[in-house]
Amino acid sequence: MTWVYLFWALALLALVGIIADVVAIRRKERKGAAIASLVMKGAVVLAYVGWAVFFGFIRRASGWEDLATFAGILVLSVPVLLVALILDAVLAFRLSNQRG
């Protein structure tokens, strides 16, 4: 259950981080890092959407395969979101120093 709580905490922080990414891209400050962070967050969202579509519409799960796939995506998404949040922290620090 710890992975689930960690994922939700990181997901909420990642939503806030999207603001920093968009601002950095618009100001052309560390644009590559901002795009990389957005791509990582998008990949996590696409993984969950793909899982829901595959097991909801394309194929009915037999046994535990849908739960095992969900758990795999969950475990892989936590480090991806951690890296994205580190990039967001760097962007926020750069943007705050740029103003002052």
N, CA and C atoms as an extended XYZ file, in Angstrom:
300
Properties=species:S:1:pos:R:3:atomname:S:1:resname:S:1:resid:I:1 pbc="F F F"
N         0.816       -1.194        0.000 N   MET     1
C         0.000        0.000        0.000 CA  MET     1
C         0.862        1.261        0.000 C   MET     1
N         2.085        1.131        0.446 N   THR     2
C         2.980        2.283        0.485 CA  THR     2
C         3.215        2.845       -0.911 C   THR     2
N         3.344        1.948       -1.910 N   TRP     3
C         3.561        2.408       -3.285 CA  TRP     3
C         2.398        3.260       -3.768 C   TRP     3
N         1.191        2.880       -3.377 N   VAL     4
C         0.010        3.623       -3.810 CA  VAL     4
C         0.015        5.023       -3.202 C   VAL     4
N         0.300        5.115       -1.904 N   TYR     5
C         0.351        6.426       -1.259 CA  TYR     5
C         1.467        7.283       -1.831 C   TYR     5
N         2.615        6.662       -2.065 N   LEU     6
C         3.737        7.397       -2.653 CA  LEU     6
C         3.385        7.886       -4.050 C   LEU     6
N         2.733        7.035       -4.834 N   PHE     7
C         2.324        7.438       -6.171 CA  PHE     7
C         1.382        8.634       -6.119 C   PHE     7
N         0.367        8.595       -5.262 N   TRP     8
C        -0.596        9.696       -5.205 CA  TRP     8
C         0.039       10.989       -4.722 C   TRP     8
N         0.960       10.883       -3.781 N   ALA     9
C         1.663       12.090       -3.331 CA  ALA     9
C         2.497       12.669       -4.465 C   ALA     9
N         3.215       11.804       -5.176 N   LEU    10
C         4.025       12.272       -6.297 CA  LEU    10
C         3.156       12.805       -7.433 C   LEU    10
N         2.028       12.170       -7.664 N   ALA    11
C         1.137       12.629       -8.735 CA  ALA    11
C         0.586       14.022       -8.431 C   ALA    11
N         0.231       14.265       -7.190 N   LEU    12
C        -0.268       15.598       -6.828 CA  LEU    12
C         0.830       16.652       -6.974 C   LEU    12
N         2.041       16.316       -6.556 N   LEU    13
C         3.155       17.249       -6.731 CA  LEU    13
C         3.479       17.448       -8.205 C   LEU    13
N         3.330       16.390       -8.999 N   ALA    14
C         3.601       16.488      -10.430 CA  ALA    14
C         2.610       17.419      -11.119 C   ALA    14
N         1.379       17.421      -10.648 N   LEU    15
C         0.390       18.346      -11.221 CA  LEU    15
C         0.805       19.793      -10.989 C   LEU    15
N         1.315       20.082       -9.807 N   VAL    16
C         1.815       21.427       -9.524 CA  VAL    16
C         3.048       21.721      -10.376 C   VAL    16
N         3.867       20.691      -10.590 N   GLY    17
C         5.073       20.851      -11.394 CA  GLY    17
C         4.798       21.184      -12.847 C   GLY    17
N         3.625       20.840      -13.333 N   ILE    18
C         3.272       21.166      -14.714 CA  ILE    18
C         3.288       22.679      -14.905 C   ILE    18
N         2.902       23.415      -13.883 N   ILE    19
C         2.921       24.881      -13.962 CA  ILE    19
C         4.346       25.380      -14.185 C   ILE    19
N         5.289       24.835      -13.416 N   ALA    20
C         6.691       25.235      -13.581 CA  ALA    20
C         7.203       24.872      -14.965 C   ALA    20
N         6.789       23.721      -15.485 N   ASP    21
C         7.225       23.308      -16.823 CA  ASP    21
C         6.729       24.270      -17.890 C   ASP    21
N         5.458       24.623      -17.811 N   VAL    22
C         4.869       25.510      -18.814 CA  VAL    22
C         5.507       26.899      -18.740 C   VAL    22
N         5.708       27.406      -17.529 N   VAL    23
C         6.338       28.719      -17.372 CA  VAL    23
C         7.761       28.694      -17.917 C   VAL    23
N         8.504       27.621      -17.640 N   ALA    24
C         9.883       27.517      -18.126 CA  ALA    24
C         9.934       27.452      -19.650 C   ALA    24
N         9.003       26.740      -20.242 N   ILE    25
C         8.978       26.655      -21.709 CA  ILE    25
C         8.635       28.014      -22.301 C   ILE    25
N         7.684       28.716      -21.709 N   ARG    26
C         7.303       30.034      -22.236 CA  ARG    26
C         8.421       31.052      -22.085 C   ARG    26
N         9.197       30.963      -21.007 N   ARG    27
C        10.299       31.899      -20.781 CA  ARG    27
C        11.615       31.423      -21.400 C   ARG    27
N        11.582       30.240      -22.009 N   LYS    28
C        12.759       29.648      -22.641 CA  LYS    28
C        13.914       29.471      -21.652 C   LYS    28
N        13.582       29.142      -20.418 N   GLU    29
C        14.562       28.881      -19.366 CA  GLU    29
C        14.618       27.379      -19.134 C   GLU    29
N        15.743       26.751      -19.430 N   ARG    30
C        15.902       25.302      -19.264 CA  ARG    30
C        14.771       24.558      -19.975 C   ARG    30
N        14.543       24.931      -21.222 N   LYS    31
C        13.421       24.403      -21.998 CA  LYS    31
C        13.506       22.884      -22.164 C   LYS    31
N        14.722       22.360      -22.346 N   GLY    32
C        14.886       20.914      -22.528 CA  GLY    32
C        14.457       20.123      -21.302 C   GLY    32
N        14.823       20.614      -20.124 N   ALA    33
C        14.434       19.928      -18.891 CA  ALA    33
C        12.927       19.982      -18.684 C   ALA    33
N        12.327       21.100      -19.021 N   ALA    34
C        10.873       21.230      -18.872 CA  ALA    34
C        10.137       20.282      -19.811 C   ALA    34
N        10.610       20.187      -21.027 N   ILE    35
C         9.976       19.271      -21.993 CA  ILE    35
C        10.170       17.828      -21.554 C   ILE    35
N        11.362       17.486      -21.072 N   ALA    36
C        11.619       16.123      -20.595 CA  ALA    36
C        10.698       15.777      -19.428 C   ALA    36
N        10.499       16.715      -18.525 N   SER    37
C         9.619       16.482      -17.386 CA  SER    37
C         8.179       16.276      -17.837 C   SER    37
N         7.728       17.084      -18.773 N   LEU    38
C         6.361       16.912      -19.288 CA  LEU    38
C         6.190       15.583      -20.018 C   LEU    38
N         7.212       15.172      -20.753 N   VAL    39
C         7.140       13.895      -21.475 CA  VAL    39
C         7.054       12.730      -20.484 C   VAL    39
N         7.845       12.794      -19.399 N   MET    40
C         7.792       11.721      -18.401 CA  MET    40
C         6.416       11.643      -17.744 C   MET    40
N         5.851       12.778      -17.421 N   LYS    41
C         4.517       12.788      -16.814 CA  LYS    41
C         3.477       12.272      -17.800 C   LYS    41
N         3.619       12.659      -19.055 N   GLY    42
C         2.711       12.167      -20.085 CA  GLY    42
C         2.818       10.668      -20.283 C   GLY    42
N         4.034       10.131      -20.177 N   ALA    43
C         4.224        8.686      -20.324 CA  ALA    43
C         3.523        7.923      -19.203 C   ALA    43
N         3.572        8.459      -18.001 N   VAL    44
C         2.880        7.810      -16.879 CA  VAL    44
C         1.371        7.820      -17.114 C   VAL    44
N         0.847        8.953      -17.550 N   VAL    45
C        -0.595        9.041      -17.821 CA  VAL    45
C        -0.984        8.080      -18.947 C   VAL    45
N        -0.188        8.035      -20.008 N   LEU    46
C        -0.497        7.130      -21.122 CA  LEU    46
C        -0.443        5.662      -20.704 C   LEU    46
N         0.466        5.320      -19.802 N   ALA    47
C         0.537        3.939      -19.327 CA  ALA    47
C        -0.750        3.542      -18.612 C   ALA    47
N        -1.258        4.419      -17.755 N   TYR    48
C        -2.509        4.104      -17.048 CA  TYR    48
C        -3.711        4.110      -17.982 C   TYR    48
N        -3.743        5.025      -18.919 N   VAL    49
C        -4.846        5.052      -19.888 CA  VAL    49
C        -4.798        3.792      -20.760 C   VAL    49
N        -3.603        3.424      -21.198 N   GLY    50
C        -3.460        2.198      -21.988 CA  GLY    50
C        -3.915        0.968      -21.226 C   GLY    50
N        -3.549        0.909      -19.937 N   TRP    51
C        -3.967       -0.217      -19.102 CA  TRP    51
C        -5.489       -0.264      -18.998 C   TRP    51
N        -6.115        0.887      -18.756 N   ALA    52
C        -7.567        0.932      -18.602 CA  ALA    52
C        -8.282        0.557      -19.900 C   ALA    52
N        -7.781        1.042      -21.012 N   VAL    53
C        -8.405        0.731      -22.304 CA  VAL    53
C        -8.226       -0.738      -22.644 C   VAL    53
N        -7.013       -1.262      -22.461 N   PHE    54
C        -6.747       -2.649      -22.822 CA  PHE    54
C        -7.606       -3.619      -22.017 C   PHE    54
N        -7.623       -3.446      -20.695 N   PHE    55
C        -8.369       -4.385      -19.872 CA  PHE    55
C        -9.838       -4.005      -19.728 C   PHE    55
N       -10.220       -2.813      -20.138 N   GLY    56
C       -11.618       -2.423      -20.051 CA  GLY    56
C       -12.404       -2.665      -21.317 C   GLY    56
N       -11.739       -2.514      -22.471 N   PHE    57
C       -12.472       -2.587      -23.737 CA  PHE    57
C       -11.957       -3.672      -24.676 C   PHE    57
N       -10.650       -3.835      -24.766 N   ILE    58
C       -10.087       -4.755      -25.750 CA  ILE    58
C       -10.128       -6.196      -25.268 C   ILE    58
N        -9.716       -6.421      -24.045 N   ARG    59
C        -9.597       -7.784      -23.541 CA  ARG    59
C       -10.047       -7.838      -22.096 C   ARG    59
N       -10.806       -8.816      -21.779 N   ARG    60
C       -11.215       -9.024      -20.391 CA  ARG    60
C       -10.116       -9.811      -19.680 C   ARG    60
N        -9.759       -9.356      -18.515 N   ALA    61
C        -8.677       -9.995      -17.768 CA  ALA    61
C        -9.146      -11.327      -17.204 C   ALA    61
N        -8.227      -12.276      -17.223 N   SER    62
C        -8.520      -13.562      -16.601 CA  SER    62
C        -7.552      -13.746      -15.439 C   SER    62
N        -8.093      -13.949      -14.288 N   GLY    63
C        -7.235      -14.132      -13.119 CA  GLY    63
C        -6.702      -12.808      -12.605 C   GLY    63
N        -5.420      -12.778      -12.340 N   TRP    64
C        -4.779      -11.627      -11.702 CA  TRP    64
C        -3.972      -10.781      -12.671 C   TRP    64
N        -4.100      -11.025      -13.967 N   GLU    65
C        -3.209      -10.335      -14.901 CA  GLU    65
C        -3.434       -8.823      -14.953 C   GLU    65
N        -4.656       -8.355      -14.806 N   ASP    66
C        -4.882       -6.917      -14.805 CA  ASP    66
C        -4.312       -6.271      -13.551 C   ASP    66
N        -4.462       -6.940      -12.408 N   LEU    67
C        -3.903       -6.410      -11.166 CA  LEU    67
C        -2.373       -6.436      -11.191 C   LEU    67
N        -1.806       -7.493      -11.741 N   ALA    68
C        -0.338       -7.578      -11.836 CA  ALA    68
C         0.211       -6.510      -12.769 C   ALA    68
N        -0.480       -6.263      -13.866 N   THR    69
C        -0.048       -5.220      -14.794 CA  THR    69
C        -0.162       -3.845      -14.148 C   THR    69
N        -1.242       -3.613      -13.430 N   PHE    70
C        -1.420       -2.347      -12.724 CA  PHE    70
C        -0.316       -2.141      -11.693 C   PHE    70
N        -0.002       -3.184      -10.939 N   ALA    71
C         1.059       -3.087       -9.933 CA  ALA    71
C         2.405       -2.807      -10.591 C   ALA    71
N         2.662       -3.415      -11.731 N   GLY    72
C         3.909       -3.151      -12.455 CA  GLY    72
C         4.009       -1.710      -12.913 C   GLY    72
N         2.912       -1.195      -13.448 N   ILE    73
C         2.907        0.206      -13.879 CA  ILE    73
C         3.092        1.121      -12.673 C   ILE    73
N         2.455        0.792      -11.572 N   LEU    74
C         2.560        1.595      -10.358 CA  LEU    74
C         3.995        1.648       -9.863 C   LEU    74
N         4.652        0.496       -9.800 N   VAL    75
C         6.027        0.441       -9.307 CA  VAL    75
C         6.978        1.175      -10.251 C   VAL    75
N         6.754        1.113      -11.545 N   LEU    76
C         7.620        1.818      -12.496 CA  LEU    76
C         7.341        3.313      -12.553 C   LEU    76
N         6.115        3.710      -12.265 N   SER    77
C         5.784        5.131      -12.381 CA  SER    77
C         6.339        5.968      -11.233 C   SER    77
N         6.564        5.378      -10.074 N   VAL    78
C         7.078        6.139       -8.937 CA  VAL    78
C         8.466        6.715       -9.223 C   VAL    78
N         9.449        5.907       -9.697 N   PRO    79
C        10.746        6.524      -10.007 CA  PRO    79
C        10.685        7.538      -11.143 C   PRO    79
N         9.820        7.304      -12.118 N   VAL    80
C         9.685        8.254      -13.227 CA  VAL    80
C         9.166        9.593      -12.709 C   VAL    80
N         8.173        9.545      -11.838 N   LEU    81
C         7.645       10.788      -11.271 CA  LEU    81
C         8.657       11.455      -10.341 C   LEU    81
N         9.473       10.664       -9.647 N   LEU    82
C        10.526       11.249       -8.806 CA  LEU    82
C        11.514       12.055       -9.646 C   LEU    82
N        11.940       11.493      -10.760 N   VAL    83
C        12.874       12.202      -11.644 CA  VAL    83
C        12.219       13.458      -12.199 C   VAL    83
N        10.956       13.348      -12.595 N   ALA    84
C        10.243       14.520      -13.115 CA  ALA    84
C        10.139       15.615      -12.059 C   ALA    84
N         9.920       15.236      -10.813 N   LEU    85
C         9.825       16.234       -9.752 CA  LEU    85
C        11.178       16.863       -9.436 C   LEU    85
N        12.248       16.106       -9.574 N   ILE    86
C        13.580       16.693       -9.403 CA  ILE    86
C        13.825       17.745      -10.483 C   ILE    86
N        13.460       17.421      -11.714 N   LEU    87
C        13.583       18.408      -12.789 CA  LEU    87
C        12.711       19.630      -12.515 C   LEU    87
N        11.517       19.411      -11.985 N   ASP    88
C        10.642       20.535      -11.651 CA  ASP    88
C        11.233       21.401      -10.550 C   ASP    88
N        11.867       20.780       -9.569 N   ALA    89
C        12.493       21.551       -8.491 CA  ALA    89
C        13.625       22.414       -9.029 C   ALA    89
N        14.421       21.850       -9.940 N   VAL    90
C        15.502       22.625      -10.556 CA  VAL    90
C        14.924       23.788      -11.355 C   VAL    90
N        13.862       23.525      -12.103 N   LEU    91
C        13.222       24.590      -12.885 CA  LEU    91
C        12.656       25.686      -11.991 C   LEU    91
N        11.995       25.288      -10.917 N   ALA    92
C        11.421       26.285      -10.006 CA  ALA    92
C        12.522       27.135       -9.366 C   ALA    92
N        13.629       26.501       -9.008 N   PHE    93
C        14.753       27.238       -8.431 CA  PHE    93
C        15.324       28.225       -9.446 C   PHE    93
N        15.504       27.770      -10.686 N   ARG    94
C        16.013       28.664      -11.733 CA  ARG    94
C        15.065       29.826      -12.003 C   ARG    94
N        13.774       29.523      -12.047 N   LEU    95
C        12.793       30.569      -12.315 CA  LEU    95
C        12.726       31.571      -11.157 C   LEU    95
N        12.861       31.103       -9.924 N   SER    96
C        12.817       32.027       -8.791 CA  SER    96
C        14.073       32.898       -8.751 C   SER    96
N        15.218       32.372       -9.160 N   ASN    97
C        16.445       33.165       -9.219 CA  ASN    97
C        16.434       34.142      -10.383 C   ASN    97
N        15.716       33.814      -11.431 N   GLN    98
C        15.649       34.678      -12.591 CA  GLN    98
C        14.893       35.972      -12.259 C   GLN    98
N        13.893       35.892      -11.407 N   ARG    99
C        13.108       37.064      -11.030 CA  ARG    99
C        13.884       37.982      -10.112 C   ARG    99
N        14.571       37.397       -9.131 N   GLY   100
C        15.221       38.194       -8.099 CA  GLY   100
C        16.569       38.573       -8.476 C   GLY   100
